[in-house]
Amino acid sequence: MSLELMAANLDLQGRADRVAHLDSDSLKKSALRAARDIDVEGLWALLEAYLVTRGGRGARVSVNTLEAYRIGLDTFLAWAGPAGISLLRPGPNAGFRYVRHLEGAGLAPSSVRVRLSAGKALYAALRWTGACEAAPFLDVRAASDPVPRWEKRKPYSTEDVALLLRHAGVQDAVIVVLGAHVGLRATEMTTLLRKDLHLDAPEPYLTVTGKRQRRQEVALSPTAVKALRTWLAATPNYGPRVLTIHTRQSVENALKRLCQEAGVRYGGREVHGLRHSAGTRIYSESGDLLAVRDHLRHRTVDSSEIYVDYARAGRKKPVGDW
């Protein structure tokens, strides 16, 4: 783990400890007060402490997870007040009402599931403190998604990627190759450190900190090496991170602008579509799912199977010449 990430985790652990180390009566009173007053920051401190103390990833909980749970908490609290929901006595149908509200608001099924997870974690935290015994989300399930997963976040074609690179500035070119060649996620791009680039190795690679703080090596294409060398030469004294933009939204905005300039469709693909481009091209050229799994750092080959569908979608239909 990098010193930067280690420092962030130590800070997270410290914040959680300040809550978790309260005696049981004080912890309960603090939770009761925050729930009664709908104190957003107080409830977030409680939820954060619960995730670190009782969550499966402990102090290694990712920035993405914390961001998602914070958004989920804010969303739930914004709904609960106008809906007349008491946090401590939510009633038996509150969880179902909330998830139907989210679905009716047009959220994607994946976003509904994340918001639902945050709601479940909030009540797990309240039960942990002894503030209440309510479990309004216990049997709540989000509606199934009718759209097959390969119909979402479709990959950019090889031609689209080449067009993006022709129009890209030096940093935008790095974003494109980190996604479409290296297969990095947006947050992995923003946290990538310059010391983790090994451009002079016999087979160039970078070391990325991915999900669950796993550190893995990923091979670099010649195009990626060239784009990275150009960028590093242009910013020799910048700092420890590769990119000068440090948020997922900033990366999304940069790619969206580039797509507009290059005349490439952005909607329905976004930054994650670049990662899908990498997986699809590897499978199309090799027919090897294990190669996809290794390059994209999937835990199992099951996660790689979607790229079979993406690759097949680009082929000529079997009845085309009938």
N, C-alpha and C positions, 0 to 999 in steps of 0.2 A: 504494500500500500504506500502511495506517495506521502511525503511529509504534509503536503497540503490537505489531502484527504484525511490523513490521520489527525491533523489539528481540528478539522471540521467534526470528526467523530468524537474527539475528546470533548469538544464544546457541547455537542449533543448529549454526551454522557453526563456532563456536568449539569446541564439544565434538567435532565431527567432525574438525576440524583437529588437535586434540591426539592423535587416534589416527592419522589419515592421514599426519601429518608425522613419525611414527616412522620410523627407517631400516628397510629391508626385513627385516633380521635381527630387530630388536626387535619389529616388527609380527608377524612369523611366530611368534616365541616367545610373545608375548602371546596370540595366537590359539590356539596349541597348548595353552598352560596353561589358558585359559578353557574350551576344548573338553574337555580331559582331566578337569578338575575339575567340569565342568558348572556353571561360574560364570555364573549368570544375568545379573548386571549386566555382567560382562566381555563376554559374548556380545552383550548388547544394545548396549553401546558400539561393538562391532565392526560390528554390523548397521546401527546408526544412521549410523556413519561411511561405510559402504559406500553406503547410500541417498543420502547427501548428495554423496559424492564421485563415485560411478558411476551413480547413478539418473538417470532421464530428467528429473526435476523439480528435482534438485539441492537447494539450500538452501530452495527454495520448496515442498518436500514438505509436504503438508498435515498438520495436527494429526490429522485423521481417519485418514490413512494410517499415521502413526506409532503411533497408538493400536491400529489393527488389526494392525500388524506386531508390536507388543509383545505383544498378546494371543496372536497366532499363535506367537511364540517361546515364551512361557510354556506354551502348550498342547502344543507339540511336545516340549519338554524334560520336561514332566510325564509324557508318554507314553513317551518314549525310555528313561528309566531302568528302570521296571518291565518294559518290553518287552525288556530286555537289549540295547539298541542302543548300540553304540559310535559316538559322534559322528564320530570320525575314520575309522572303518572300519565304516560302517553296513550293508554288505552289499547285494547287488543288488535285494532285494525289500523293503527297508525303506520306501521311498517308497510302494509299493503297500499294504503292511501299514498304514501310517499313515492313508492316505486311506480305506481300508476301515474302519479303526477309527472315524474321524470320522463316516462315513456310518452305521455301526452305532450310534453314540451318539445318533443322532437329530438331528444338526445339519442345518439347512436347506442345500440345495445351494449357495446363495450364500455361506454361512458356510464351507462346506467349501472352496470355491474361494479365499476370502481366506486361510484357514489354510494352504492348499497354496502360495499365493504367498509367504507368510512363510517357509515351509520352503525353497522354492527360493531365496529371497533370502539366507537364512542360509548355504546351501552355496555360493552365488555369492560371499559375503563370505569364507568360509573358503578358497575357491580363490584369491580375490584376494590374500590374505595369503601364499599358498603353504603353508598349514598342511596341506592335503590336496587331492587331485584328485577326490574323490568327488562324484558328481552323482546321488544316489538318486532325485531327483524328475524326472529328465530326460524320461522318456516317460510320466510319471504324469498321468492326467486324472481329474477327478472325474466321477462318473456324471451323466448328463444329468438334468435336472429334469423329471419327468413332468407337473408342474402348470404350465399356461400362466401367463405373467407377469401377465396381467390378472386372474387369480384371487387374486393376493396384494396385500396392502396396499391393499385396496379403498378408494375414496373415501368420505368422509362425505357424505351427501345434503345438499342445500340446507336441508332441514328440520332435519337434525341440527345443522348449523352454527348455524342460528338458535337452536335450543334450547340449545346450548352457550353462546352469547353471552348468553342470558337468565339463565343461572345463574352466569356468570363474574364473578369479581372483576376489579379494574382491570388487574392484570398478566396474569391468565389470558386476559382478552379480547384483549390484545395478542398473546399466543401464538396464539390462534385465528385472528385476522385476518392475522397474518404468514404463517401457513400456508395457510389456506383462501382468502384473497383475494390475498395477495402471492406465495404459492408458495415461501416460503423453506424450506430444510431446517433441521433442528434446530440444527446447528452454526452455520449462518448466522444464526439467531436469537440465539444466545448471544454471537456476536462482533460483532453489529450495533452501530455507534456512533451516539450521539445527533447528532453533527455531520453524519452522513450522511442524516439525515431532512430533507427539504425540503417541509415541510407548507404553506408560504406561497407556493409557486410557483404560477403560473397553472394548471398541471396538476401537482398534488402527486406527488412521487416519492421514492424512497429509492435510495441507492447501496449495493449489496451486494458483498461480497467472496466470490465463490463458489469452485467447484472450480478448481484450478490457479491460485489467487490472482487470478482474473479479476475486474475491477471493472466492474459493469454497473448501469445505471439501470433501475428497475422502477416502473411506475405504481402509485399508491395509490388504492384505492376510497374514496368518502366515508365508509363505515363504518370503514375502516382509519384514516383521518385522525382521525375522532372518537375512536376508542379510543386512538390514540397521544397525542392532545392531552390527554385525560383523565389518562393515565398520567404524562405529562411534568409536568403541573401538580401531580400528587400527589407527585412525587419530583424537585423542582427542583434539589436539591444532591447528587444521588446519586453521579454519576461519569460516566466517558466512555461506558460501555455502556448500551444501552437497557434490558435486563433486569437484575434483581438476581440472577438465577441464571445460572451460567456453564458448566454442563456439559450435555451432551446427555441424560444420565440424569435430571437435575433437571427438564428440560423434559418428558421422557416421564412422570415421576412426577406433575408438575402436571396434565398433560392427562388422565392416568389417573384422578386424583382428581376432576377436573371431570366426566369422563364418568360416573363413578359417581354423582355428585350429580345430574346432569341425566338419568340413565337412558338414556344413549346407549352403544351397544356400542363398546368400545375394542379388544378382541381382534381381531387380523387387520387392523387399520388403523393403530393407533399414531399418532405424530406425522406420519410421512411420508404417511399417508392424507389429511392436511389439504392437502398439496401436490397430491395427486391430485385433491382436490376442486376446487382452482383450475383445473387443466388441463381437467378434465371439464366444468366449467361454461363455460369459455371456448369449448371446442369445441361444446358443446351449443347455445350461444347464437349462435355465429358460423359454425360449420361450417368454420373456417379453421385448418388445421394450422400455418400460418406464425405465426398469432397465438399459438398455444400455444407454439410453439418460442421465440418472442421473449420471452413473459412468463416462461416457466420457464427461459429461458437455456440451452436445449439446444444442443449443438454442431451437430447435424444434425436434420432433420425426422424421421429414422427413430426417434429417441428419443421423438418426440411421438405416434407412431402408436398407442401404447397407449391414448390417450385417446379414440380412435375406438371401441375396444372397450368402454371404461367407459361412454361415452355411449350406445352401442347397447344395453348391458345394462339401462339404465334405461327403455328404450322398450317399448311394448306388443308382445308377440309377434305375428308376422304371422298365425298361425293362431288367435289368440284368439277370433275371432268366427265361425269356420267351423262 
